[in-house]
Every structure is written in structure tokens, then in C-alpha cells.
């Protein structure tokens, strides 16, 4: 790991730069309208699958005996059909925008959109890496990266935006003692959810009889004599 610190450019910074530029160039080539409608298309396909599945389920089960396979086929067909239709509409709208006077603006906004998307990908990837892999301190070459000055606060801000009530509910259901969840400890809470600490054994024991039980037994023995 020490060799990574001797490189002319920080490896983590280089990776972040590649993700940002790759996402920005890809969005620039396709345009802002195409990128936005692509996301809308995926959301629409998921919604169509959710609402259309109950109607298609009985028909697929008539042709496929295995219920799980029939349900999987129903959901897949609905999703793919909706995605193809919406993608076709997206390409049609995007091509009209590119052929118009808004082409330059569409590409410029697409480049900015790509940067934002790339930044979001980096932040989400960093959160997942920190929770699943970096249980302890981050490596020196990662902490020394200049982009960490932005990624760290952005990750905290993203986690703070999550519903706190839902996080507390999940935290309690994990079997860990309830604690006050402050925003700065959100990552620790998520880490505890994935790798919960074992609960301490109950130290209270009930060995032998108590005073009241002894008195009742002596009274019972006295009555039988």
C-alpha cells in the first residue's frame, strides 16, 4: 500500500475523475432530454410491472405450471414491453431535440447532468465501500485524496436525507439497544445493522428460593405435620 502513496497522482482521485468524465461525456453524447427520459422510462417500466402484474398473472399461470416461473415470466414480459415502448418514445423525442435549435443547450445540460450523476455514483459507491469493506480506518492513499474533502461531507449529507424514523425502526428491529441516532453517526448505525453486535447475556438469575417462597414452604410443611 505504501507504493500507492508514491504515485504522481492519487489513485482514488484518478478513479473519481474517470467516473465523472465518463458519465459527463456519455450524457453529453446522448443529450439532457435523452438522459432524463431514460430515467423516466425505467421508472415507468417498473410502475407498469407493479400495476400490470396482477392482471397478467392468471394468464401466464394457465400456460406455465410452476407458479414462481409463471410469475417471473409475467413480470419480465411486462417490464421489457414497457421499457421498449418508453425507450422508443425517448429516442423519438431526443432525436427531434437534437435536430432543432436546442441541440447545443441539450448537450450542455447533458454534460452537467452527467457530472451530477457521476458524483452521485461516486458518493453512493463510497458509502457502500465504507460500510461493507472499510470497517476500520480508510487507507492512507484514500484519506490523502483531495476529492475526499468533498465526498465525505456529501456522503454525510446523503445519509442525513434518509428518513430518520425508518432508520430508527430498522435499528430497533435489529435487536440492538435503542440509542439516539444523530446525523453524524448514521454510517455507524448502518454498519451496526449489517454486522450487529451480539447482545449481552442477561446477568439476572433466579437461583434458589426467595424469602417469601421459603416461608410458604415452611407453612405448608407445618400444616402437614
N, C-alpha and C positions, 0 to 999 in steps of 0.2 A: 504493500500500500504506500510505502514511502516513495516509490518511484512515480506514483501519480502526482505527488506534490512537486516533482522536479520538471513536469511538463511545461512548455512555454505558455499553454493555455489550460485553464482549469477544465477538467473533463466534464464536470457537471454543467458548467456554463456552456460548453460546446454542445452538449446534448439538448439543453434548453433552447439554444439558438437554432439548432436544426429543427426542432419541433415547431417553433414559432414561424420560422421562414417557410418550412414545408407546408404548414397549414395556411399561411398567408398567400403563398404562390398558388396553391391549389384553389383557394377561394377566389383569387384574382382571375384565374383562367376560366372559372365557371360563372363568376359574377355573383353579386349580392342576392339578386332575386332568385337565382337557381339554388343558392345555399339555403336561404330561408324557406323556400317552398319544399326543398328536400326534407328539412326537419319537419315541416308541417305534414308532408306526405307520410313519414314514418309514424308520426303521432296519429294521423288519420287512419293508417292501416291497423295500428294497434286498437284504436277505438272501434273500427269496423269489426275486428276479430272479437272484441269483447261483447259487442251488442249483437253480432250476427251468429255467434257460435250456438246459442240456444235454438235458433231456427234450423240450422244445418245439421245439428247433432242427430236428430231422429232419422234423417235420410241416409247419412253415412253408416249408421248402425244397421240399416237394412241390408247393406251390401258387404259390410265387414263385421265378422262375428266377434272379434276381440274388441271390447268396448274402449280400452285405452288406445289401441291403434286407430279405431274409428274416430275417437275424439281428437287425437293428434292430427289425423288427416283433415278433419273439418277445420280446425284452427289454422293449419298450414295453408290450406287452399284459400280460405277467406283472406288471410293475411297477404299472401302472394298476389291474389287477384286485385285487392285494394291497392297494394303497393305499386303494381304495374300500371293501373289506371291513373293513380295520382302522379306517378313519375312521368307518364306520358303528358299529362297536363302541365307538369313543371317544365319539361323540356320545350313544350309549345310556347308557354308564356315567356320563358327565358330567351328563346330564340327571337321572339318579337322585340324584346327589350334590347337585345344586342344589335338588332338591325335598325334601331331607332337612334335618335339623338342622345338618348340617355345611356348609351353604351359606356362612355368614359366614366360617368358618375357611378354606373352599376359596378364597374370593375374596381373603382377606387373604394367604394363602400365594401365590396367583397374582400379587398385586401385588409381593410380594418377589421372586418368580421372574422377573417382568418386569424389575425393576430389575437383577437379576444378568445376565439375558440382554442387556439394553441395554448394560450395562457391558462385557460380553464383545464385543459388536458394535463398540463404540467402540474398544476396545483392538486388536482384530484389524484394523479399518479404519485405525487409526493406524500399525500396523506395516506394512501394505501401502502406505500413503501415504509413509511414510518411506523404504521400500526402493525403490519404483518412481518416486517423484516427487522427494522431498526428498533428493537425493543429497548436497547440501551442508548448510548450516545451515538450520534452520527459520526462517520469517518471524518478525519481532518480535511481531506480534499473536498468533502461536501460542505463542511462548515465554513471553509475559507472561500467558497464560491460567492461571487458578487451578487448573483441572482438570488441567493438565499435571503438577502436583505429585503427582497420583495415577496418571495414565495412563502416565507414563514408567516408574515402578517396576513397575506392573502389566504393562507390555509386556515389561520385562526378566524378570520372574518367569515369564511365559508362555513366553518363548523358552528360559529355563533348564530348563523342564519337558520340553522336547522331547528325544527320545533322542539323547544326545551321540554314541554310536557311529555312528548313522545319519548324523548331520550330518558327522562326520569322514570317513566313507566317501564321501559325496557331494562333500565338499570336495576329497578327493584325486582323484576321478574327473573333476573339472572341469579338471584339468591344471595346477592351481596348486600350488606347492610346499607340502608339508605343514608346518603350523605348529601350535603348541599352542593349542587353542581354549578360551579361558576364557569363563565366562558373560557377562562384560561386553562381550565382543567378538562376541557371537553375531549381532547385527544386521549388523555389518561382514562377517561370514562369509557370511551370506545375500545381502548385497549383492554380494559378490565372485562368488557362484555365478551370479547373474543377469547381471552385467556383468564377466566375468573379465578380468583384465589380461593383455595379450599376454606370452607367455613370452620371456625374454631369449634372444637367439641364442647358440649355443654358440661361445665365443671360441677354443676349441681347434681349431687347424687342423693339417693334416698336409702342409705344403708341402715338396717335395723329398724326398730320401732321407736316412735316418738313417745313423749311423756304421756300424752292422752291415751295412746293405744295401750301402753303398759298398764295404766290404771284400769282401763276397761277389761283387760285380760285378767288382772288380779281380782276384780269384782266378779267376773264370770267364774273363776276358779273357786272363789269363796262361796258362791251360791250353790255350786255343785257339791261341796263338802258337807 
